[in-house]
Each structure stands twice: as C-alpha cells, then as structure tokens.
Amino acid sequence: MSGRAALRAGLGLLAGGQVVLGLWILLLPELFWKWPWVSHLPPYNEHLLQDFGGASLALAVVLCAAVATMERRLVLTALVAYLVSAVAHLLFHARHLEPLSAASAAGFLALLGAAVLLPAVLVWLAADGTAFREPGSAGTGRRPE
C-alpha cells in the first residue's frame, strides 16, 4: 500500500468513527450515556451530549473533505484537529478511571490511546509530503496541473 493510500485509509477510518459516534450521540443520547465507559461520569446532560455529537460530526466533515481532496494542508489541519480532540479526551478519562474495573480501565485507555496514536502516525506520514506526490513526479507534493 502506498503512503497516499495508507493516509487516505487512515483518514477514512477516523472520519467513519466520528460519523458513527456523532450519529449515535445525536440520535440515541440516552443509549450512549448508558455505555459503561460513559455512565460513570457526572449526571446525564442532554445539551452537552448534543454539542459533543454535533462537534463529532463537524470533525467528520473536515476529515471527509481531507479524504476527498487529499490536499496536504487540509489533511494536516484535519489530523491535527482530530489529534487535539483525542489527546484532550484521553487526558480527561485517564484522570477519571476510579469507578471502572482494572480490566475495563485498561481496555478504555488502550482504545483512547489508539485514537491518539493513529492520527499521530498519519501526521508523521503526511508531514514529509511524499504521500501527496503523484508517481513519477518530483518536488513539492502538489498534483501536476
């Protein structure tokens, strides 16, 4: 798999995850709240969940635009935006593991860690620009006109 294909696939995976999460929260907020990794948090707040669901879908739009265009600046912006969100999410939950069993906490942190690791690897892949060069082209990572 080429660097470009791997980058596109990774972006697509991140976008798909945000679509599923955003729709789940917006359409079935109480079901999302009952999920064991969420329900141990402060009391149910529909407004907060609706905002989070909407923000997840907004991030999915940016990620989908990056997948569609594969334009370097947009790809890097989308990935860094996702990474900022994922790191903040990981740090919050790492400080609030008390109600979870050790196995559940470990699984949760592994999932959240993967949500940081994947976009970090994709940023690294995108940063040098080779994933944006067409086969046989040289230079800046721009598509030939």
Wavefront OBJ file of the C-alpha trace (Angstrom):
o trace
v 0.000 0.000 0.000
v 1.378 3.398 -0.965
v 1.774 6.173 1.575
v -1.049 8.053 -0.119
v -3.400 5.069 0.096
v -2.473 4.446 3.736
v -3.061 8.096 4.561
v -6.425 8.101 2.791
v -7.459 4.868 4.528
v -6.462 6.219 7.938
v -8.338 9.457 7.353
v -11.356 7.457 6.236
v -11.217 5.327 9.377
v -11.068 8.424 11.592
v -13.916 10.067 9.644
v -16.066 6.953 9.842
v -15.522 6.708 13.577
v -16.602 10.319 14.029
v -19.718 9.789 11.896
v -20.741 6.722 13.923
v -20.021 8.455 17.239
v -21.759 11.685 16.258
v -24.878 9.964 14.934
v -25.045 7.625 17.928
v -24.907 10.561 20.340
v -27.354 12.748 18.400
v -29.903 10.036 17.639
v -29.640 7.873 20.771
v -28.096 10.034 23.512
v -29.547 8.036 26.405
v -28.221 4.776 24.956
v -24.785 6.365 24.553
v -24.953 7.590 28.163
v -25.693 4.050 29.407
v -22.450 2.754 27.909
v -20.267 1.675 30.886
v -17.317 3.871 29.890
v -19.570 6.934 29.857
v -22.228 6.371 32.518
v -19.774 6.691 35.434
v -19.283 10.381 34.646
v -21.284 13.281 36.118
v -25.072 13.302 35.671
v -26.664 12.976 32.239
v -26.641 16.263 30.344
v -28.521 16.198 27.035
v -27.221 19.615 25.972
v -23.608 18.577 26.480
v -24.172 15.333 24.585
v -25.881 17.108 21.670
v -22.956 19.535 21.457
v -20.445 16.670 21.541
v -22.366 14.748 18.877
v -22.519 17.817 16.659
v -18.812 18.510 17.146
v -18.022 14.887 16.249
v -19.993 15.228 13.003
v -18.328 18.579 12.251
v -14.912 16.964 12.640
v -16.107 14.149 10.369
v -16.947 16.736 7.676
v -13.402 18.120 7.789
v -11.902 14.619 7.746
v -14.124 13.640 4.786
v -13.045 16.775 2.912
v -9.432 15.777 3.534
v -10.115 12.252 2.225
v -11.826 13.646 -0.876
v -9.205 16.248 -1.774
v -6.010 14.773 -0.294
v -4.703 18.340 -0.229
v -1.734 18.464 2.132
v -2.719 21.489 4.236
v -6.282 20.265 4.668
v -5.104 16.753 5.556
v -2.673 18.087 8.164
v -5.248 20.507 9.581
v -7.870 17.753 9.878
v -5.408 15.382 11.519
v -4.104 17.958 13.992
v -7.687 18.954 14.890
v -8.547 15.287 15.494
v -5.343 14.811 17.488
v -6.073 17.806 19.747
v -9.513 16.379 20.494
v -8.200 12.840 21.041
v -5.419 13.939 23.411
v -7.846 16.050 25.461
v -10.266 13.108 25.604
v -7.526 10.692 26.701
v -6.246 13.057 29.404
v -9.726 13.619 30.821
v -10.570 9.943 31.045
v -7.134 8.996 32.392
v -7.960 11.177 35.419
v -11.428 9.637 35.915
v -10.953 5.875 35.971
v -11.932 5.221 39.604
v -15.349 3.617 39.023
v -14.026 1.212 36.372
v -12.524 -2.221 36.993
v -8.823 -2.559 36.213
v -9.569 -4.558 33.050
v -12.193 -2.087 31.853
v -9.919 0.878 32.571
v -7.046 -0.791 30.698
v -9.268 -1.501 27.701
v -10.650 2.008 27.710
v -7.203 3.600 27.896
v -5.962 1.298 25.115
v -8.835 2.415 22.888
v -8.262 6.084 23.683
v -4.501 5.635 23.218
v -5.087 4.144 19.766
v -7.265 7.179 18.982
v -4.156 9.310 19.663
v -1.589 7.008 18.071
v -3.313 6.600 14.684
v -3.625 10.319 13.871
v -0.093 10.913 15.215
v 1.265 8.317 12.778
v -0.811 9.832 9.976
v 0.555 13.322 10.766
v 4.064 11.871 10.546
v 3.197 10.215 7.227
v 1.672 13.431 5.852
v 4.330 15.805 7.172
v 7.097 14.919 4.724
v 4.803 15.348 1.718
v 5.759 12.169 -0.138
v 2.221 10.810 0.259
v 0.987 13.746 -1.824
v 3.296 13.251 -4.795
v 1.984 11.507 -7.851
v 4.068 8.534 -9.020
v 6.910 9.768 -11.178
v 6.560 13.413 -10.103
v 9.180 15.308 -8.175
v 9.103 18.328 -5.966
v 6.559 19.867 -3.687
v 3.878 17.266 -3.236
v 1.454 19.131 -5.466
v -0.503 17.319 -8.126
v 0.506 18.043 -11.692
v -1.797 20.566 -13.370
l 1 2 3 4 5 6 7 8 9 10 11 12 13 14 15 16 17 18 19 20 21 22 23 24 25 26 27 28 29 30 31 32 33 34 35 36 37 38 39 40 41 42 43 44 45 46 47 48 49 50 51 52 53 54 55 56 57 58 59 60 61 62 63 64 65 66 67 68 69 70 71 72 73 74 75 76 77 78 79 80 81 82 83 84 85 86 87 88 89 90 91 92 93 94 95 96 97 98 99 100 101 102 103 104 105 106 107 108 109 110 111 112 113 114 115 116 117 118 119 120 121 122 123 124 125 126 127 128 129 130 131 132 133 134 135 136 137 138 139 140 141 142 143 144 145
